[in-house]
Amino acid sequence: MAEFAYRQDQLREAFQAALEAVDLKGSFRQPGNAEWEGTAARAAYLPVDYSCAMMDYQLCYWNGNAKPTSDLSLVLHLSLIHI
């Protein structure tokens, strides 16, 4: 399991580097993350698959069945105004 956790960190670092390469900022979802929940609450429509409760359930389900699963969900911080 430790090897998988290390690969998850590498994936997050690669995602972060890719975002920075195109001048975007993002925050990865963490359990209980108020930023993700607030963003979801402001959405006009949110498929149930993207709710925190469903993602937490799916992660627990897959990890509990010896299928290591990583959550790479993130919130993109977009600015519509460039000066």
C-alpha positions as semicolon CSV with decimal commas, in nm:
position;residue;x (nm);y (nm);z (nm)
1;M;0,000;0,000;0,000
2;A;0,287;0,239;0,070
3;E;0,405;0,204;-0,290
4;F;0,060;0,304;-0,417
5;A;0,050;0,608;-0,187
6;Y;0,384;0,718;-0,329
7;R;0,249;0,691;-0,684
8;Q;-0,057;0,895;-0,581
9;D;0,173;1,175;-0,464
10;Q;0,360;1,158;-0,795
11;L;0,030;1,185;-0,986
12;R;-0,075;1,486;-0,782
13;E;0,261;1,652;-0,843
14;A;0,232;1,582;-1,216
15;F;-0,121;1,725;-1,228
16;Q;-0,006;2,033;-1,035
17;A;0,290;2,081;-1,271
18;A;0,062;2,048;-1,576
19;L;-0,176;2,308;-1,434
20;E;0,108;2,548;-1,361
21;A;0,247;2,496;-1,712
22;V;-0,075;2,641;-1,856
23;D;-0,112;2,905;-1,582
24;L;-0,402;2,740;-1,396
25;K;-0,444;2,684;-1,025
26;G;-0,626;2,394;-0,866
27;S;-0,693;2,242;-0,524
28;F;-0,725;1,868;-0,475
29;R;-1,031;1,736;-0,293
30;Q;-0,972;1,606;0,057
31;P;-1,235;1,442;0,280
32;G;-1,427;1,715;0,457
33;N;-1,284;1,984;0,228
34;A;-1,503;2,293;0,268
35;E;-1,374;2,439;-0,060
36;W;-1,499;2,141;-0,264
37;E;-1,831;2,131;-0,078
38;G;-1,881;2,507;-0,122
39;T;-1,805;2,488;-0,493
40;A;-2,047;2,197;-0,531
41;A;-2,316;2,385;-0,337
42;R;-2,288;2,683;-0,574
43;A;-2,317;2,471;-0,890
44;A;-2,642;2,507;-1,083
45;Y;-2,640;2,129;-1,132
46;L;-2,418;1,863;-0,979
47;P;-2,447;1,500;-1,088
48;V;-2,469;1,276;-0,782
49;D;-2,147;1,105;-0,894
50;Y;-1,957;1,424;-0,804
51;S;-2,103;1,474;-0,457
52;C;-1,860;1,438;-0,169
53;A;-2,070;1,165;-0,014
54;M;-2,069;0,954;-0,332
55;M;-1,696;0,999;-0,392
56;D;-1,617;0,911;-0,030
57;Y;-1,839;0,602;-0,057
58;Q;-1,676;0,488;-0,384
59;L;-1,324;0,535;-0,244
60;C;-1,409;0,333;0,068
61;Y;-1,579;0,064;-0,141
62;W;-1,291;0,015;-0,384
63;N;-1,015;0,044;-0,124
64;G;-1,201;-0,202;0,101
65;N;-1,205;-0,457;-0,180
66;A;-0,826;-0,461;-0,216
67;K;-0,844;-0,237;-0,523
68;P;-0,629;0,063;-0,433
69;T;-0,803;0,374;-0,561
70;S;-0,687;0,731;-0,554
71;D;-0,894;1,049;-0,562
72;L;-0,744;1,301;-0,802
73;S;-1,054;1,525;-0,809
74;L;-0,972;1,893;-0,801
75;V;-1,131;2,235;-0,811
76;L;-0,992;2,463;-1,081
77;H;-0,956;2,828;-0,986
78;L;-1,040;3,019;-1,300
79;S;-1,021;3,392;-1,348
80;L;-1,242;3,531;-1,624
81;I;-1,073;3,869;-1,610
82;H;-0,715;3,907;-1,729
83;I;-0,558;4,249;-1,695
